[in-house]
């Protein structure tokens, strides 16, 4: 990437697009888009929340690389709360079962972003290779040196008592204790036919599962699946439980959809009923089929044996050549390893539900590369939650903070501070929200709800080989608003649920992390001033503290834009996202993501770190 001077007016425009100026602050009005002519949007209801449970400090920290003093309470050092996410959440018999993930921000930074340099600030510490965990376990990968085993809990809705079940696992056998120690987090959970399963990725590129009896609470055992490398979610369709998994490290070698064939006596029996070119992220039931979202395979991925890219119907086939002329890539031409939406065969065909014979019958019906114009950035997309609502399938994108920037920088290293700043501003993406229906038929329809008509893509051949960023058509026009619901830092479409006739969308907002990550990334590229704006050519990137905290959005109907339920972490701006949700009448149970492991002082003016379990109900 060669030097490209950006005029001051163009820089300001780029910052507005990024949302680092108040023009795109995360407020309900910022996301208000067009509505059906003549129909006024209804007045959205208000909600109130209650804190049901919260992670407590579980370790004492006395400096990077130092031994962990006894406690808490901590006579030396300071209290630290490692358990960061309510990473899985399931419900049965008026009980909420959930599993946690520890120091997930550090794990992501060390693996997905390959940034294993120790970091310490007032909010959190990531020790990586200098962790005592690595010192005591020399075979531990240094990029996950902040690993702590997850914990399992059950919350009784009637008695309002939280009971930890972790020791039930650890005390069962040496094998069970070892499986738990090696599990990075309990990332997926489900209850079905009297069994609760909490599952997650484990060290050694495998998946571990732990099962309990939903009635008695008895621990039933554990199993490890070395064939699979990741798991995120389950879904129940026609009284059958399904799971989505990835293969290899972080799902780099494709994915499978699994059908549960177990019971209380054998909880870990699964049949592969779908084979895909990318790892499965989430699952939903829609129009008599199972739809799944995927994350991109790091290598781009070859087409999984037997799986197909989907036809977009007769009209789509006729229009494909015309779409190609105007730069819109039909789904048939998309790389199946890039994040997308896949559709199963009909659940009603043949035997009830999906069987092993259906494994090769899945179709790719939408791809991130059919929307994102920059191929390098498209390969960094993930897709998150998807949900059927009022005749449509809704889904949204996911963007690991700074991942797309680092990938573009690898391909086209910036030559100076101005180019580094242009890279920071043009390579970042926020969530885009889509909906569709009647897939693979003559009347297929896909709508962009929140997103952009144009997105910046880097053209290395522009300016006689000097390179430049150009705004390229995405082939879509958003019905309801800008990317990120108007906030560039809204980066994950983490969870969706329908409750009380409304569609809720829980997201992650990384604005609180960005104040540190933006200058760190610029410094890693060799340009310390690119984010802080100390040079004459650059204005500072300003992040308004008013937008700190995770954002929860709600659709009242398919006719109007979404409205914000809350954009500040539901009472704790260190809750940077809403990771898990379950419907509860007209309200929700919500599990948060909060990795601020050093924020444990209840007497200061900053809220506390660690996961929270919340109950959201309509006010009044």
SULTADA-V518889 format. One record per helix or strand. SS is the DSSP state (H for helix, E for strand). FROM is the first residue (numbers start at 1). LEN is the number of residues. If there is no record, write none. Layout:
ss->{SS SS}
from->{FROM FROM}
len->{LEN LEN}
This chain:
ss->{H H H E E E E E H E E H H H E E H H E E E E E E E E H E E E E E E E H H E H E H H E E H H E E E H E E H E E H H H E E E E E}
from->{8 22 28 47 59 78 83 95 104 119 125 128 132 142 152 161 166 174 183 185 188 195 206 219 230 240 249 255 263 266 270 279 289 308 313 331 340 356 363 368 375 382 392 403 417 433 445 454 462 468 481 483 490 502 511 529 545 552 563 577 587 612}
len->{11 3 4 8 3 3 10 8 8 2 2 3 5 3 5 4 5 8 1 1 5 8 8 7 8 7 3 6 1 1 7 8 7 2 13 3 4 3 5 3 4 8 7 9 11 5 6 6 4 6 1 4 10 8 14 4 3 4 4 8 7 7}
